[in-house]
């Protein structure tokens, strides 16, 4: 057994595709339309480097799955590791993405010394208000994807 993908419900598929594929660089690998069978439209996205997959699910009005939308609905956040946290957040803000303000005490995880940090984090909101985390470490990304954070 292995984790194959995570799926999130979206209210506007095109806006969400622009965010996750256009701004964050995930590539579309599959798409399906189940509207005629009472479902919705799904788009499976994949991160080229890590292989992680995210499925966007949109349901039309009247679908039994198209219930009132509450951002998150149990989803805490989706996370991307980046080299330049400040640069990524500035670039997304310049493109109109809402950056979430968090306390400074939560934006830096302590490292070996008070002047060092093990990780820095920042958040934005996707088109539906779901939180997306970006984090960086003092260690560079490297050639392979690490087992843990």
C-alpha positions in Angstrom: 0.0 0.0 0.0 1.1 3.6 -0.7 -0.4 7.1 -0.6 -1.3 7.8 -4.2 -2.7 11.4 -4.0 -4.7 13.9 -2.0 -7.9 15.4 -3.4 -9.5 18.7 -2.6 -12.8 20.2 -3.5 -12.7 23.5 -5.4 -15.5 26.0 -6.3 -13.9 27.3 -9.6 -11.8 24.7 -11.5 -10.2 27.3 -13.9 -9.1 29.6 -11.0 -7.7 26.6 -9.1 -5.9 25.3 -12.2 -4.3 28.8 -12.7 -3.2 28.7 -9.1 -1.9 25.2 -8.8 -0.6 24.6 -12.4 0.0 28.2 -13.5 1.6 29.7 -10.4 2.9 26.6 -8.5 4.0 24.6 -11.5 2.1 21.4 -11.1 1.5 19.6 -14.3 -1.9 18.1 -15.4 -1.6 14.3 -15.8 -5.3 13.3 -16.0 -8.8 14.7 -16.3 -12.3 13.2 -16.1 -15.9 14.4 -16.4 -18.4 12.5 -14.3 -21.1 15.2 -14.4 -23.5 13.0 -16.4 -23.2 10.3 -13.7 -24.0 12.6 -10.8 -20.4 13.5 -10.0 -18.2 16.3 -11.1 -15.0 17.1 -13.0 -11.6 16.1 -11.7 -8.1 17.1 -12.7 -5.1 15.2 -11.4 -2.0 17.4 -11.0 1.6 16.1 -10.4 4.7 17.8 -9.0 7.5 17.1 -11.6 10.2 16.8 -8.9 8.6 14.9 -6.0 5.9 12.9 -7.9 3.3 14.0 -5.4 -0.2 14.3 -6.8 -3.1 16.6 -6.0 -6.6 16.0 -7.4 -8.9 19.0 -7.9 -12.6 18.1 -7.7 -15.3 20.5 -8.9 -19.0 19.6 -8.5 -21.8 21.4 -10.3 -24.8 22.9 -8.5 -27.4 20.2 -7.9 -24.8 17.4 -7.5 -25.2 15.5 -4.3 -21.5 16.2 -3.7 -21.8 20.0 -4.4 -22.7 20.7 -0.8 -22.2 24.2 0.7 -18.4 25.0 0.7 -16.5 25.8 3.8 -12.7 26.4 3.2 -10.6 23.6 4.6 -13.4 21.3 5.7 -10.8 19.3 7.7 -7.9 20.0 5.3 -5.3 21.9 7.3 -2.9 22.8 4.5 -0.9 21.6 1.5 2.9 22.2 1.7 5.6 22.9 -0.8 9.3 23.0 0.0 11.2 25.9 -1.7 14.7 27.3 -1.8 13.7 31.0 -1.5 10.7 31.4 0.8 10.8 35.2 0.8 11.1 35.4 -3.0 8.2 32.9 -3.5 5.9 34.8 -1.2 6.7 38.1 -2.8 6.2 36.7 -6.3 2.8 35.2 -5.4 1.7 38.4 -3.6 2.7 40.4 -6.7 0.4 38.2 -8.7 -2.6 38.9 -6.4 -2.4 35.8 -4.2 -3.3 36.5 -0.5 -0.4 36.0 1.8 -1.4 34.9 5.3 0.2 36.8 8.2 1.3 34.5 11.0 3.2 35.3 14.2 6.9 35.6 13.9 7.3 32.9 16.6 5.7 30.4 14.2 7.4 31.5 11.0 10.8 30.2 12.1 11.5 26.8 13.6 14.6 26.9 15.8 17.9 25.4 14.7 21.3 24.7 16.3 21.8 28.3 17.5 19.6 31.3 18.2 20.8 32.9 15.0 20.1 29.8 12.9 16.8 28.2 11.9 15.9 24.7 10.9 13.0 25.8 8.8 11.1 29.0 7.8 7.4 28.8 6.9 4.9 31.1 5.2 1.4 30.7 4.0 -0.9 31.8 1.2 -4.5 31.1 0.4 -5.7 29.3 -2.8 -8.7 30.6 -4.7 -11.1 28.8 -2.3 -9.4 30.0 0.9 -7.4 26.8 1.6 -4.0 27.4 3.2 -0.9 26.5 1.2 2.4 26.4 3.1 5.8 27.1 1.6 8.8 26.2 3.7 12.6 26.4 3.4 15.4 24.7 5.3 18.9 25.8 5.9 20.0 22.7 3.9 19.6 22.9 0.1 17.0 20.8 -1.6 19.5 18.3 -3.0 19.1 15.9 -5.8 16.6 13.5 -4.3 13.4 14.1 -2.3 13.9 13.5 1.4 11.8 11.0 3.3 10.7 13.5 5.9 10.1 17.3 5.7 
